[in-house]
Amino acid sequence: MQDTRLCFLRALPAASPGGASDDGFSAIKLTALGRPQFLLQFSDVLTKWRRFFHQMAAEQGKAGLDAMDTKLEVAALQESVARMGIASRKEIEDWFRAETLGVSGTLDLLDWNSLVDSRTELSKHLVVPNMQTGQLEPLLSGFTEEEEQQMRRMLQRMDVLAKKATKAGVRLMVDAEQTYFQPAISRLTLEMQRKFNVEKPLIFNTYQCYLRDAYDNVTLDLELARREGWCFGAKLVRGAYMAQERARAAEIGYEDPINPTYEATNAMYHRCLNYVLEELKNNGKAEVMVASHNEDTVRFTLRR
């Protein structure tokens, strides 16, 4: 791991002005900066929490909507949480109050995700239903002090790379990896974007458009950048792990995360690209890399 990090650091000057490029970037893989097992565990936590949101949305008759169009009614959510016996009514009302969630009376997925941003008193109470047993389980119970240290170390390593890249005038593109790592990778990348994408995009996240939830991931992250005031940077790819992802889904028994056809993947790529290009039209600081060899996509981009 130490050797890998040094390789990343040593590669930055080659992509800097005066090196191989006047507007360079360097790609990094987060599985090379920490233990993949930690990324797997962290991704599992984030996936369970997001799945719980959509379960609550289905209870409120809002299943099947795009992520940014899905808003939970807070009063109905409080009733559902109270019926589960998670906490007292007073505690529940304190969690979902106007100061933290606004005054709209609704809660979207970005609000929901913010509830696990830090180890607050609230996070200690967060539970999710186990779909197999039907029992409620603590969301963060599997996080030991070692996992906490893993997260801190990975963020520190990313921080070193980002500072070096800033000094060298090089952008960092965080590669996408398998879906069972990706939620954690994206979350850690967002933490770096919050810190370093202040004046311009330095850290780019990668979105795999062969995934069914690619559009939701792009729109959620872009909206978060708008709300928090940092610069959005994206690399759009089709994807690289289709056979492996489908085999794992069949083996373990969850829904195939890949779009069902080549045409559906094309449509997803162009939908995500169209959304990001609209942002670029209105926000001169946002950037996108169209990372595709596909001739139709290149033509589509040039037309847009």
C-alpha positions as CSV (number, residue, x, y, z in Angstrom):
1,M,0.0,0.0,0.0
2,Q,2.8,2.4,0.8
3,D,4.5,1.6,-2.5
4,T,1.2,2.2,-4.4
5,R,0.7,5.6,-2.7
6,L,4.3,6.6,-3.6
7,C,3.6,5.6,-7.2
8,F,0.5,7.8,-7.3
9,L,2.6,10.7,-5.9
10,R,5.4,10.2,-8.3
11,A,3.1,10.1,-11.3
12,L,1.6,13.6,-10.6
13,P,4.5,15.6,-12.0
14,A,4.2,13.8,-15.3
15,A,0.7,15.1,-15.7
16,S,1.5,18.6,-14.5
17,P,2.1,21.8,-16.7
18,G,5.6,21.4,-18.0
19,G,5.2,17.6,-17.9
20,A,3.1,15.6,-20.4
21,S,0.1,18.0,-20.3
22,D,-0.9,21.6,-19.7
23,D,-4.2,20.6,-18.3
24,G,-3.6,17.1,-16.9
25,F,-5.2,14.7,-14.7
26,S,-4.2,11.5,-12.8
27,A,-6.5,8.6,-12.1
28,I,-6.4,6.8,-8.7
29,K,-8.0,3.7,-7.2
30,L,-9.1,3.9,-3.6
31,T,-8.8,0.1,-3.1
32,A,-5.1,0.8,-3.4
33,L,-5.2,3.3,-0.5
34,G,-6.8,1.1,2.2
35,R,-8.2,-2.3,3.0
36,P,-10.9,-3.4,0.5
37,Q,-12.7,-5.1,3.4
38,F,-13.3,-1.7,5.0
39,L,-14.7,-0.4,1.8
40,L,-17.0,-3.4,1.6
41,Q,-18.3,-2.9,5.1
42,F,-18.8,0.8,4.7
43,S,-20.6,0.3,1.4
44,D,-22.9,-2.2,3.1
45,V,-23.8,0.4,5.7
46,L,-24.6,3.1,3.1
47,T,-26.5,0.7,0.9
48,K,-28.7,-0.5,3.8
49,W,-29.5,3.1,4.8
50,R,-30.4,4.1,1.3
51,R,-32.5,1.0,0.9
52,F,-34.4,1.9,4.1
53,F,-35.2,5.3,2.7
54,H,-36.7,3.7,-0.4
55,Q,-38.7,1.3,1.8
56,M,-40.1,4.2,3.7
57,A,-40.9,5.9,0.3
58,A,-42.8,2.8,-0.9
59,E,-44.8,2.9,2.3
60,Q,-45.8,6.5,1.4
61,G,-46.8,5.5,-2.1
62,K,-43.7,7.0,-3.7
63,A,-41.9,3.9,-5.1
64,G,-40.3,4.1,-8.5
65,L,-39.5,7.8,-8.6
66,D,-36.1,9.2,-9.5
67,A,-34.1,9.8,-6.3
68,M,-34.3,13.6,-6.5
69,D,-38.1,13.5,-6.9
70,T,-38.6,11.2,-3.9
71,K,-39.5,13.1,-0.8
72,L,-40.7,11.6,2.5
73,E,-43.4,13.3,4.4
74,V,-41.8,13.9,7.8
75,A,-45.0,13.4,9.8
76,A,-45.7,10.1,8.2
77,L,-42.0,9.1,8.6
78,Q,-42.3,9.9,12.4
79,E,-45.3,7.7,12.6
80,S,-43.5,4.8,10.9
81,V,-40.4,5.1,13.0
82,A,-42.6,5.3,16.2
83,R,-44.4,2.1,15.2
84,M,-41.0,0.3,14.9
85,G,-40.2,1.2,18.5
86,I,-36.8,2.6,17.6
87,A,-37.0,5.5,20.1
88,S,-39.4,7.7,22.1
89,R,-41.8,10.1,20.3
90,K,-39.8,13.0,21.7
91,E,-36.5,11.7,20.4
92,I,-38.0,11.1,17.0
93,E,-39.4,14.7,16.8
94,D,-35.9,16.0,17.8
95,W,-34.3,14.0,15.0
96,F,-36.5,15.4,12.2
97,R,-36.8,19.1,13.2
98,A,-37.0,22.2,11.1
99,E,-33.5,23.4,12.0
100,T,-31.9,20.3,10.4
101,L,-34.3,19.5,7.6
102,G,-35.8,22.8,6.6
103,V,-39.4,23.9,6.9
104,S,-40.9,22.0,3.9
105,G,-42.3,19.1,5.9
106,T,-40.5,16.7,3.6
107,L,-37.1,15.0,3.6
108,D,-35.2,13.9,0.5
109,L,-32.4,11.4,0.1
110,L,-29.7,14.0,0.7
111,D,-31.3,15.0,4.0
112,W,-31.6,11.3,4.9
113,N,-27.9,10.7,4.1
114,S,-26.9,13.6,6.3
115,L,-28.3,11.8,9.3
116,V,-25.3,9.4,9.2
117,D,-22.7,12.0,8.4
118,S,-21.2,12.0,11.9
119,R,-21.3,9.9,15.1
120,T,-24.0,11.9,16.8
121,E,-26.5,10.8,19.5
122,L,-28.9,10.2,16.7
123,S,-26.6,7.9,14.7
124,K,-26.3,5.5,17.7
125,H,-30.0,4.9,17.5
126,L,-30.2,4.4,13.7
127,V,-31.5,1.0,12.8
128,V,-32.5,-0.8,9.5
129,P,-34.8,-3.7,9.0
130,N,-33.1,-7.0,8.2
131,M,-35.1,-8.2,5.1
132,Q,-34.4,-11.9,6.0
133,T,-35.3,-11.9,9.7
134,G,-37.7,-8.9,9.8
135,Q,-35.8,-7.7,12.9
136,L,-34.4,-4.2,13.3
137,E,-30.6,-4.1,13.5
138,P,-28.3,-1.2,14.5
139,L,-26.9,0.4,11.3
140,L,-23.4,1.2,12.7
141,S,-23.0,-1.8,15.0
142,G,-20.4,-3.4,12.7
143,F,-18.1,-0.4,12.9
144,T,-15.3,-1.0,15.3
145,E,-12.5,1.4,16.3
146,E,-10.4,-0.3,13.6
147,E,-12.9,0.6,10.9
148,E,-13.0,4.2,12.2
149,Q,-9.2,4.3,11.9
150,Q,-9.3,2.8,8.4
151,M,-11.6,5.6,7.3
152,R,-9.4,8.3,8.8
153,R,-6.3,6.8,7.2
154,M,-7.9,6.6,3.8
155,L,-9.0,10.2,4.0
156,Q,-5.5,11.2,5.2
157,R,-3.9,9.4,2.2
158,M,-6.4,11.1,-0.2
159,D,-5.7,14.4,1.4
160,V,-1.9,14.0,0.8
161,L,-2.6,13.2,-2.9
162,A,-5.0,16.1,-3.3
163,K,-2.6,18.6,-1.8
164,K,0.2,17.4,-4.0
165,A,-2.1,17.5,-7.1
166,T,-3.2,21.0,-6.2
167,K,0.4,22.2,-6.0
168,A,1.2,20.4,-9.3
169,G,-1.9,21.8,-11.1
170,V,-3.2,18.3,-11.8
171,R,-6.8,17.0,-11.4
172,L,-7.5,13.7,-9.6
173,M,-10.0,11.3,-11.1
174,V,-11.1,8.7,-8.7
175,D,-11.8,5.5,-10.6
176,A,-15.1,3.7,-10.2
177,E,-14.9,0.1,-9.0
178,Q,-17.3,-2.8,-8.3
179,T,-20.7,-1.9,-6.9
180,Y,-20.0,-3.6,-3.5
181,F,-17.1,-1.0,-3.1
182,Q,-18.6,1.9,-4.9
183,P,-20.9,3.5,-2.3
184,A,-17.9,3.9,0.1
185,I,-15.6,5.1,-2.7
186,S,-18.1,7.7,-3.7
187,R,-18.7,8.9,-0.2
188,L,-15.0,9.3,0.5
189,T,-14.6,11.1,-2.8
190,L,-17.4,13.5,-1.8
191,E,-15.5,14.3,1.4
192,M,-12.5,15.3,-0.7
193,Q,-14.6,17.3,-3.2
194,R,-16.1,19.3,-0.3
195,K,-12.6,20.3,0.8
196,F,-10.7,20.7,-2.5
197,N,-13.3,21.7,-5.1
198,V,-13.8,25.2,-3.8
199,E,-12.5,27.4,-6.7
200,K,-12.6,24.8,-9.4
201,P,-13.1,21.0,-9.8
202,L,-9.9,19.3,-8.6
203,I,-11.4,15.9,-7.5
204,F,-13.6,14.1,-10.1
205,N,-15.9,11.2,-9.2
206,T,-16.5,8.5,-11.8
207,Y,-20.0,7.4,-12.7
208,Q,-20.6,4.0,-14.4
209,C,-23.6,4.4,-16.7
210,Y,-24.2,0.8,-17.3
211,L,-25.7,0.8,-13.7
212,R,-29.4,1.1,-13.2
213,D,-28.9,3.8,-10.6
214,A,-26.4,5.9,-12.5
215,Y,-28.8,8.8,-13.1
216,D,-29.8,8.9,-9.4
217,N,-26.1,9.0,-8.4
218,V,-25.2,11.8,-10.8
219,T,-28.2,14.0,-9.9
220,L,-27.8,13.5,-6.1
221,D,-24.1,14.4,-6.1
222,L,-24.7,17.4,-8.4
223,E,-27.5,18.7,-6.2
224,L,-25.3,18.2,-3.1
225,A,-22.6,20.3,-4.8
226,R,-25.2,23.1,-5.5
227,R,-26.5,23.1,-1.9
228,E,-23.0,23.1,-0.4
229,G,-21.4,25.5,-2.9
230,W,-18.5,23.4,-4.2
231,C,-17.6,22.6,-7.8
232,F,-18.9,19.5,-9.4
233,G,-16.5,17.3,-11.4
234,A,-17.5,14.1,-13.1
235,K,-16.1,11.4,-15.3
236,L,-18.7,9.4,-17.2
237,V,-17.9,5.9,-18.3
238,R,-20.1,3.0,-19.4
239,G,-18.5,0.5,-17.0
240,A,-16.0,-2.3,-16.7
241,Y,-17.3,-5.1,-14.5
242,M,-20.5,-6.4,-16.1
243,A,-19.8,-10.1,-16.2
244,Q,-18.5,-10.1,-12.6
245,E,-21.4,-8.0,-11.3
246,R,-24.0,-10.2,-12.9
247,A,-22.4,-13.4,-11.7
248,R,-22.2,-12.1,-8.1
249,A,-25.8,-10.9,-8.2
250,A,-27.0,-14.3,-9.4
251,E,-24.8,-16.1,-6.8
252,I,-25.8,-14.1,-3.8
253,G,-29.4,-13.5,-4.9
254,Y,-29.9,-9.7,-5.3
255,E,-31.1,-7.7,-8.3
256,D,-28.7,-7.4,-11.2
257,P,-27.4,-3.8,-10.9
258,I,-26.6,-3.6,-14.6
259,N,-28.9,-2.2,-17.3
260,P,-30.6,-5.0,-19.2
261,T,-29.5,-4.1,-22.7
262,Y,-26.8,-2.2,-24.6
263,E,-29.4,0.2,-25.8
264,A,-30.5,0.9,-22.2
265,T,-26.9,1.7,-21.2
266,N,-26.6,4.1,-24.2
267,A,-29.8,5.8,-23.1
268,M,-28.5,6.0,-19.5
269,Y,-25.2,7.5,-20.6
270,H,-26.8,10.2,-22.7
271,R,-29.3,11.0,-20.0
272,C,-26.6,11.5,-17.4
273,L,-24.4,13.5,-19.9
274,N,-27.4,15.6,-20.9
275,Y,-28.1,16.5,-17.2
276,V,-24.4,17.4,-16.5
277,L,-24.1,19.5,-19.7
278,E,-27.2,21.5,-18.6
279,E,-25.3,22.2,-15.4
280,L,-22.2,23.2,-17.3
281,K,-24.3,25.7,-19.4
282,N,-25.4,27.4,-16.1
283,N,-22.3,26.9,-14.0
284,G,-19.0,27.7,-15.6
285,K,-17.1,26.0,-12.8
286,A,-18.5,22.5,-13.3
287,E,-16.6,20.1,-15.5
288,V,-17.2,16.7,-17.1
289,M,-15.0,14.2,-18.8
290,V,-16.8,12.2,-21.5
291,A,-14.7,9.0,-21.1
292,S,-16.1,7.0,-24.1
293,H,-14.8,5.5,-27.3
294,N,-18.4,5.2,-28.5
295,E,-18.9,7.0,-31.7
296,D,-22.6,7.8,-31.1
297,T,-21.8,9.3,-27.7
298,V,-19.0,11.5,-29.2
299,R,-21.5,12.7,-31.8
300,F,-24.2,13.3,-29.2
301,T,-21.8,15.4,-27.1
302,L,-20.6,17.5,-30.0
303,R,-24.3,18.2,-31.0
304,R,-25.1,19.2,-27.5
